[in-house]
Amino acid sequence: MQMQVQDVVNAIKISDFSNEDFVAIMEAVHNARAQSGKQTIRQLQVGDTVNFKGRRNVIVTGTVVKIKIKNVVVQDNATQTKWNVPASMLTLV
C-alpha cells in the first residue's frame, strides 16, 4: 500500500514519536531530497528547457545555462534573469 502525503502528515501528527524518531525521519527526508537532486542532474544537459516554482509560487520556464554539483543555473525565457536553483526543484520539459 502506498501512502499519500496527507496520510504521512496525519500519522506524524497523531504519533508519540521521540526526538530521536523525528531526527531519523528528517534524515530520511533529507536523503530522499538529495537523491532526487542527483537524479535530476544526471538527466540534465546545458540547453535543456526546465520548469520550477519561483518566488510567489510563479512557474518559471527557462533554459539550463550551467550545471553545478547541487544547483543548476537557469535563465528565465521571459525575463532573461538567471536563477541558481536546487536540482530537486527542477522539472524537465
C-alpha positions in Angstrom: 0.0 0.0 0.0 1.4 3.4 -1.0 0.8 6.2 1.5 -0.2 9.6 0.3 1.5 12.8 1.6 -1.5 13.7 3.7 -1.5 10.2 5.3 2.1 10.6 6.3 1.4 14.1 7.8 -1.6 12.8 9.7 0.4 9.8 11.0 3.1 12.2 12.3 0.6 14.5 14.0 -1.1 11.7 15.9 2.1 9.8 16.8 4.1 9.8 20.0 7.5 9.8 18.4 10.5 10.6 20.4 13.0 13.3 19.4 15.3 10.6 18.0 12.5 9.3 15.8 11.9 12.8 14.4 15.6 13.1 13.7 15.6 9.8 11.8 12.5 10.9 9.8 14.2 14.2 8.9 17.4 12.5 7.8 15.3 10.2 5.6 13.6 13.2 4.0 16.9 15.0 3.6 18.5 11.9 1.9 15.5 11.4 -0.4 15.7 15.1 -1.5 19.4 14.8 -2.2 18.9 11.6 -4.2 16.1 13.4 -6.2 18.5 16.3 -7.0 21.3 13.9 -8.1 18.9 12.0 -10.3 17.7 15.3 -11.9 21.3 16.5 -12.5 22.1 13.2 -14.3 19.2 13.8 -16.7 20.0 17.4 -17.5 22.2 18.9 -20.2 23.1 22.5 -20.9 20.4 23.9 -23.2 17.5 21.8 -21.8 14.3 23.5 -21.0 13.1 23.2 -17.4 10.3 24.4 -15.1 10.5 25.4 -11.4 8.3 27.1 -9.0 9.8 30.5 -8.3 9.1 33.2 -5.8 5.5 33.9 -5.0 4.6 30.4 -6.5 5.1 31.6 -10.1 6.0 28.8 -12.5 9.3 29.8 -14.3 10.3 28.2 -17.6 13.9 28.6 -18.6 17.0 27.1 -20.2 19.8 25.4 -18.4 22.9 27.5 -18.6 25.3 25.7 -16.2 25.1 22.5 -14.1 26.8 22.6 -10.7 27.2 19.9 -8.1 23.8 20.6 -6.3 22.4 23.6 -8.2 21.6 24.5 -11.8 21.8 27.9 -13.3 18.6 28.5 -15.3 18.0 31.5 -17.5 14.3 32.6 -17.5 13.0 32.6 -21.0 10.6 35.5 -20.3 12.9 37.9 -18.4 16.4 36.6 -19.2 17.0 36.5 -15.4 19.5 33.9 -14.2 18.4 31.8 -11.3 20.5 29.4 -9.1 18.0 26.6 -8.5 18.4 23.4 -6.4 18.2 20.5 -8.8 15.5 18.8 -6.8 13.1 21.8 -7.6 13.5 21.4 -11.4 11.2 19.5 -13.8 12.5 18.7 -17.3 10.1 20.0 -20.0 
